[in-house]
Amino acid sequence: MGVMTGIGDSSSVDLWQTHATELVRYATLLVGPSEAADVVSFAFSKLLASPDRTDVDNARAFLFRIVTNTALDQLRSDKRRQRRDLVAVLPEQTNQHEALIDIRRAVAGLGLPERVVVYFTYWEDLDASAIAAMLGINVGSVRRRLARARFQLRKVLE
């Protein structure tokens, strides 16, 4: 591979066309199909955005390394978040794996507006006013959605 001069040039497009499919397959094995494309896009953007990384000798190997490292970072982050959530929601639960499955199923069963508010509240640690500003809705709507979500989660998880 020759030296790439920037995003959008023909060598960048060639690089994408040559490696994207196999990288997505690889990332799917690491993080699953819903996250694979994002991990691969991140790898390409990291390679192409940084001037000191655009002249690597083996772009394929470099991309695979970025995908691997990104996937590992994401998996570690997910595990930390899951542990934190389990301790916060079910501190007395002895079988954490079963609890995790139950929590994910319960959250997946919520409507999209409620899931969004639950995500930003518990995974991103945002308060109602920050969530309202981000979503472009009023604070009362955020609180109502969160109250509905908590009620539904209590019913499912009890």
QUIDA-V984060 format. One record per residue. RES is the residue in three letters. PHI is phi in whole degrees, 0 to 359 (999 if undefined). OMEGA is omega as a letter, one per 20 degrees, with the letter a starting at -180 (999 if undefined). Layout:
<<RES & PHI & OMEGA> <RES & PHI & OMEGA>>
This chain:
<<MET & 999 & r> <GLY & 274 & r> <VAL & 287 & r> <MET & 267 & a> <THR & 259 & r> <GLY & 162 & a> <ILE & 292 & r> <GLY & 96 & r> <ASP & 285 & a> <SER & 295 & r> <SER & 291 & r> <SER & 292 & r> <VAL & 295 & r> <ASP & 300 & r> <LEU & 300 & r> <TRP & 298 & a> <GLN & 297 & a> <THR & 284 & a> <HIS & 245 & a> <ALA & 301 & a> <THR & 298 & a> <GLU & 290 & r> <LEU & 291 & r> <VAL & 295 & r> <ARG & 301 & r> <TYR & 297 & a> <ALA & 296 & r> <THR & 299 & r> <LEU & 295 & a> <LEU & 278 & a> <VAL & 237 & a> <GLY & 95 & a> <PRO & 292 & a> <SER & 285 & a> <GLU & 253 & a> <ALA & 300 & a> <ALA & 298 & r> <ASP & 295 & r> <VAL & 296 & a> <VAL & 292 & r> <SER & 300 & r> <PHE & 298 & r> <ALA & 299 & r> <PHE & 295 & a> <SER & 296 & r> <LYS & 294 & r> <LEU & 294 & a> <LEU & 276 & a> <ALA & 279 & a> <SER & 258 & a> <PRO & 302 & a> <ASP & 284 & a> <ARG & 252 & a> <THR & 277 & a> <ASP & 245 & r> <VAL & 293 & a> <ASP & 289 & a> <ASN & 238 & a> <ALA & 298 & r> <ARG & 300 & r> <ALA & 298 & r> <PHE & 297 & r> <LEU & 296 & r> <PHE & 297 & r> <ARG & 294 & r> <ILE & 295 & r> <VAL & 299 & r> <THR & 299 & a> <ASN & 295 & r> <THR & 295 & r> <ALA & 297 & r> <LEU & 297 & r> <ASP & 300 & a> <GLN & 294 & r> <LEU & 295 & r> <ARG & 298 & r> <SER & 297 & r> <ASP & 298 & a> <LYS & 295 & r> <ARG & 298 & a> <ARG & 297 & r> <GLN & 296 & r> <ARG & 299 & r> <ARG & 299 & a> <ASP & 294 & r> <LEU & 296 & r> <VAL & 295 & a> <ALA & 289 & a> <VAL & 270 & a> <LEU & 227 & a> <PRO & 296 & a> <GLU & 272 & a> <GLN & 294 & a> <THR & 271 & a> <ASN & 261 & a> <GLN & 294 & a> <HIS & 297 & r> <GLU & 296 & r> <ALA & 297 & r> <LEU & 298 & r> <ILE & 297 & r> <ASP & 298 & a> <ILE & 296 & r> <ARG & 298 & r> <ARG & 297 & a> <ALA & 296 & r> <VAL & 294 & r> <ALA & 297 & r> <GLY & 281 & r> <LEU & 285 & r> <GLY & 291 & a> <LEU & 303 & r> <PRO & 301 & r> <GLU & 290 & r> <ARG & 300 & a> <VAL & 299 & a> <VAL & 294 & r> <VAL & 298 & r> <TYR & 302 & a> <PHE & 293 & r> <THR & 287 & a> <TYR & 263 & a> <TRP & 265 & a> <GLU & 256 & r> <ASP & 56 & r> <LEU & 264 & r> <ASP & 272 & a> <ALA & 301 & a> <SER & 291 & r> <ALA & 292 & r> <ILE & 294 & r> <ALA & 300 & r> <ALA & 296 & a> <MET & 294 & a> <LEU & 271 & a> <GLY & 72 & r> <ILE & 233 & a> <ASN & 275 & a> <VAL & 298 & r> <GLY & 300 & r> <SER & 296 & r> <VAL & 298 & a> <ARG & 295 & r> <ARG & 296 & r> <ARG & 298 & r> <LEU & 293 & r> <ALA & 296 & r> <ARG & 298 & a> <ALA & 297 & r> <ARG & 298 & r> <PHE & 299 & r> <GLN & 296 & r> <LEU & 295 & r> <ARG & 299 & r> <LYS & 299 & a> <VAL & 284 & a> <LEU & 271 & r> <GLU & 280 & 999>>
